[in-house]
Amino acid sequence: CVFIIESPNKIAKIKELTGSSFVFATGGHFVELVNIEVSKEFNPIFEIKKSTDKKKDKSTHINYMINQCKDKVVYIATDPDREGYGIGYKFYEKIKNIAKTIYRTEFHEITKSGVEKGLNNAVLFSQSNLNLYYSWLGRIVSDQFIGFTLTPYLRKNIKNFEVSAGRVQTPALSILVELDRKIQAFEQKNIDEKLSYSIEAIIDALGSQISITLVEENKRKVFETKELAQNFLNDLKNNLNPLAFLDAIEQKDKEKSPPKPFTTSNLLKDGVRILEMGVKQIQECAQKL
């Protein structure tokens, strides 16, 4: 059997655990995106990485690995994540017509039990989760398409050749700009326009006091103007149950700071408390953002 992994540092241990002399490492990504054919539904063109620097050139090593897979049973055991699957799929493409059988396996730990579990759960590569490859492909194509398109324009217009635009930083910067514009617009308002109003009440009933807050859709009800809040109080006063009466209305000023950015622990706590989700589900949702 031939084993294809990513890290050269794991070769010796996997040879020991599998008893195979044919364990090869790609050294990470071994192909690079050289072109995107926009007119052909954004068809990506990949080539094996080549360089005049022998340390960076992968073509000789990868071609040797491909030849070693001819008529062999091959286990592609690149890392168990999206990037690892993308690397594994690109190698699968190179050998699918020459290898005897090709499996996808995942080693979550390089131990005897970890390798045995990976081999026991191996599946034919053609039947593995190809969505991971399409996810990886979408990321790398959008990275380069956006970066290659916007970066030259950006550098030319702001006359700074150290800046770049990318798939993540571009929309993130857009969000920051949008929020900053909202802040600037808020700062230009007069003091009355900056205020908002909420209603809290203390009820005396049977010798006890109960504090209540006016809410709407499970959130504190906020009135944009003092007039709207006063109208609500007037309606409340005019429609009270005959057995109840409004004793007094007090106005208090409170300052409320915006919430701090989430830490991982606070994100999990609020997800459980507010959304009633499990920790694992919250982590999965956050990972998809």
N, C-alpha and C positions, 0 to 999 in steps of 0.2 A: 504493500500500500504506500501511496505517496500522501504526505500531509503538507498542506499549504497554510502558512500562518503569516502574521505581519511582522512580529518582532524577532530579530536574529538572536536576542538574548534568551529566548525560550526554546531554541532549537535543541540544545543538549538535553534539557529536562524532558521534552516531549519524546525525543529518541529513546531515552531511558524508560519512560512510562509505556510507550507503545511497542518498543522492540523494533521499530522501523528505522532503517538507515536513510530513508528518503524523506527528510523533513526540510522544507525550504521556506525561507521568509522573503516576502516582497519588499520589506523595509518601508512599509506604509504605502502610500499611493504611488503607483508606478506608471500611470497614464496621466496625460494632461489634456485639457480641453483647448484645442488649437483653433477651432472655428465653430460658429453657430450659423447654420443655413436658415436664415429667417424666412426666406421664400418657400422653404420646404418644411413648414410647421415647426420651425426652430430646431431642426435636426442637428444634434451635437456631433462634432467630429473630434475623436480622441486619437492620440498617438502615444506610444511608449516614450517615456521621458528620455531625451538624449542630451548630452552635454560634452563639451570638449574636456571638462573636468571629469576625470575617471571616477572620482568619488560620487559625483552627482549623476553620472550616466548609468541608466538601469537597463538599457536595451540588451547588452550581452548576457547579464545575469538572468533577466526575465526569459529570454529566448532559451537559455539553458534549462530553466525550470520547465518551460513548456515541453521541450524535447523529452525530459525525464518522465512526463506524464503519458507518453504514447503507450497505448494498450495496457494501461495500469488502472487499478481502482484508486480513485483520488478522493481524499477528504479535504474540503476547503474549510479551514478552521480559523479564518480571519476573525477579528474581534466581534463580539455579539452586540453590535450597535449599528446604527445607520451607516456610518462611515466604513465600518468593517465589512458590512454587507456589500457596499458599493465597490470596495476593493476586490472582495471575493467574486462578485458578479463579473467584473471586468476580466478576471483571470478565467472564470468559467467560459466566457465568450471565446477566449483564446484556445481552450482545450476541448470544447464540447464535441468536436468532430474527430478527435484523435484518441481521447481517453476511453477506456473500457466502460467504466461507470464513474459517475461523479456525485458525491454526497456533500450536503451542507451539514456541518456539525459546529457546535459552540462549546468552547471550554471556558466556563465561568471561573474556574480556578485550576491552576496547573498542579494538581495532585492526582494520586492514583484514582481516588473516588471521583474527582472532577472530570478526569479524562474518560473514565469508564461510563459515567453518566452521559457525557457528550456523545460518545460513540453509540451508546444504546438508543439515544434519541435522534440519531442522524436520519436525515431524509434525503431523497433524491433532490439534487439541486434544482431541477426543473419543476419540482413540486414545493419548493420552499417559498417563503413570504416575499414575492417579487415586489410588493408594495414598498418595502424598504429600499429597494433599488430605485424605484420611481421617485421616492421621497428624496433620496440622495441626488438623483439626477436633476430634479427640480431645483434643489438648493444650489448646486454648482452652476447650472445654466443661468439661473436668475442672478447669482453672484456676479458672474462674468458679464452677462448681458447688460445689467444695470451699471456695473462698475466701468466697463469698457466704453459705454455710451456716455455716461454723465461725467466721469472723472476728467477727460480732456476738456470738456466744455467748462467745468467748474474751475479748473486750473487756469484756463485762458482768461476767464472773466474776472477772477479775483486776483490774478497774477501771483499765484502762490503754487509752486510745483510740488509742495509737500502734502497737499490735501488730497483726499480721495472721497469718492461717493460709493456706497455699497448697498447691498440688499437690506441690511438691518439698520445701518446708521442713517440712511436717507429718510425712511419714514419716522425713525426715532427723532431725528432733528426736526422734522416737520411738526411732530407733536409738541416739541419744546417751543418752537416758534409760535404755534397756535396758542399755547397756554400763555406765553409771554405777552402776546397781543391782547388776550383777555385780561391779563393783569394790568397792562397799560390802560386799557379802556376803563377798567374798574377804578384805577387811581384818578382818572379824570372826572369821575362822578362827584357830585356834591355830597355832603355828609349824610343827608336824608336818603339819597339813592343808594348809599353803601350799606344801609341798615336793613335787616330783615327781622321779622317778629314771630315769636312762638308763644303758645299759651300753656301755662301750668296752673294747677289749682290745688288747694288744700281743702278737703272736705271734712267737716265735723259731723260725725254720725255716731250716735249712741255712746258718746263720751270718748270716742277715738278719732284720731286725725289720719286721713288717708291722702297721700300725695298722688296726683295723676297728671299725665302729660297728654296733650292733644296730639294724636297721631293720624297718619294717613298712609295706607299701604305699608304698614309695619315700620314706618319712619316718622320722626317728629314732623308734625305739620308746620310748615313755614309759610308765613304771609310776606309777600314782597313789599307791602306798604303798611304804614300804621293805620290808614283808613280801613283797609280790608280786615285787619285784626280787630279794630274797634267795632266794625259792623257785625263781626261774628259775636263779640261780647254782647252787643245790644240785642241781637237775635236770641242769644242764650238767656239774657235777663228777661226778655218778653215771653219766653216759652218755657219757663221753669215749671216743674210740677208744683201744684198748690202747696204741697207739704214741704217744699224747699224754697230757700230764698238766697239771694246773692248779698253777702254781707259787705264786701268791699273789693275794690279793684286796685291793685298796686302795680306800678310800672318800675321795673328794675333793668338796668343795663348790664349786659354780660358780653365779654369778649371771648370768641371761640377761635382757637388756632386751627389751621388746616391739619389733617392727620399726617403723621410722619410716614415716609415710604415704608413698605412692608419689609420686615426681615423674614427669613424662612419660617422661623418659629411662630411669629405673629400671623403670618399668612395661614399656617396650618390651624392655629387656634381659632381665628375668625371664620375660616372655612367650615370648621366643625360646629362652631357656636351659631353662626348666622345662616349658613347654607345647609347645615345638618348633613354634610358629606363626610365620608371616611378619609383618613389621612392619605391612603394610597390613591384614592380617586382625585383628591386635591393635587397631589404631586403629578399625576398623569395629565391633568388639565393644565397645570402650570408649564409642564414640559412642552405642551403643544402650542403655547403662546408664541 
